[in-house]
Amino acid sequence: MSNQVYFEDVQEGQEIPTLRQNCDSQRLVMWAAGSGDFYQIHYDKDFAQGNNLPDRIVHGALKHALLGRLLHEWVGDQGRVKRVACQYRGMDIVEEDVICHGRITKKSQHGGENIMELEVWTENPKGQKTTPGTGVVSLPSRKP
Amino acid sequence: MAEASIITDEMRAIIGKESDPVTVEVDKSAVRMFARAVGYTDLIYYDEQYAKSKGYRSLPVPMGFLGHPIFRPDMPSRPLYVMALKSPYERVLNGGSDIEYYEPICAGDVLTSTAKLVDLSERSGSMGPMLIVTGETTYKNQAGKVVAKFRGTLIQY
C-alpha cells in the first residue's frame, strides 16, 4: 500500500477516508465460512423472516471486521490496528451497502508508540448510524 | 423492572468463573478466508513472502480474527458459560464486540483461550424483555503471553 500516513500529519477531529462495502448474500456466506458463524438469519431468508426479521441481516461481527478494515486501509503498512469496539444498535439488511466512517478523537504518545484513538461507525444507505464504536491504532512517526 | 428478575442465583454463580482452556489454531487458509470475506486487498493477508517482507513471521491476522477453535462434533460450539446459562429466552442477537490485540498474531500460532462470564443484566426493549450477557475471552500464545482479549455482548430475548 502506498501513501503512508504519519503521526505528524493528522489532527484530532479529522475524519479518515470512508469505506463502502456492499453486503450481498454471497458476502454473508463468505463471512459465515470465514468466521464459523452459521446462524441461519444471515443467509436463509425464510428462516430470518420466521424470526421476525425483514430479511437476512448482516452479521454484527462482519461490521466490526469492516471497521477494522477501514482503519487498516488508513494506517497503511507501517501502522497497526490495535483495538476495535462497537455496538450493534441497528440491523443492516442483505444487499445494502455498509458505509464505514472514522474520526480522530485523541492523539497521544506512550511506551514509544504513536497512538490515535478514533470514533468509528457504520451507516446504512439512509444515513442511519447502525454500529457506533471506537478504535485504537498506532502510526509511524516522520522523526527517526 | 416491575417483573421478577429471571437472573437466578445459579446463573449469577457462573460470573467470573474461568472456563477450561480451549486450543485455537491460526492457519494460513483461515486467515485468507477471513480477509477475503471482509474484502481486504492488502496482500499482507494472502502472500506469506510479502507479509515477511513487511516484518511479520507469516500472514498476520486481520482485525476480528482470533483463529478457530478446533472443531469437534462432540463439543459445543458456543462458549461454555453461555451453554451453562439456563436462560428462558431462545433467541439471540449479537449486542457488540470489543477486540484488542496486544501483540501481532500470525498464521502458525497456536493460542489457548479461556472464557468467562463477566456480567448479566436485564432490559426491556422493543422486542420485549432481554437478558444481556457479557463475556470475556483471553488468548495466550504458545509462549504463554496474553496476545488478545475479546469482550462480547449477547442479547437473549
Interface residues (C-beta under 8 A of the other chain):
Chain A: M1 Q21 R27 M30 W31 A33 G34 S35 G36 Y39 N51 N52 H59 G60 A61 L62 H64 A65 L66 L67 G68 R69 L71 H72 E73 D77 R80 V81 K82 R83 V84 A85 C86 Q87 Y88 G133 V136
Chain B: A30 M33 F34 R36 A37 V38 G39 Y40 D42 I44 K54 P62 M63 G64 F65 H68 F71 S77 R91 V92 L93 N94 G95 G96 S97 D98 I99 E100 Y101 P104 M127 R151 T153
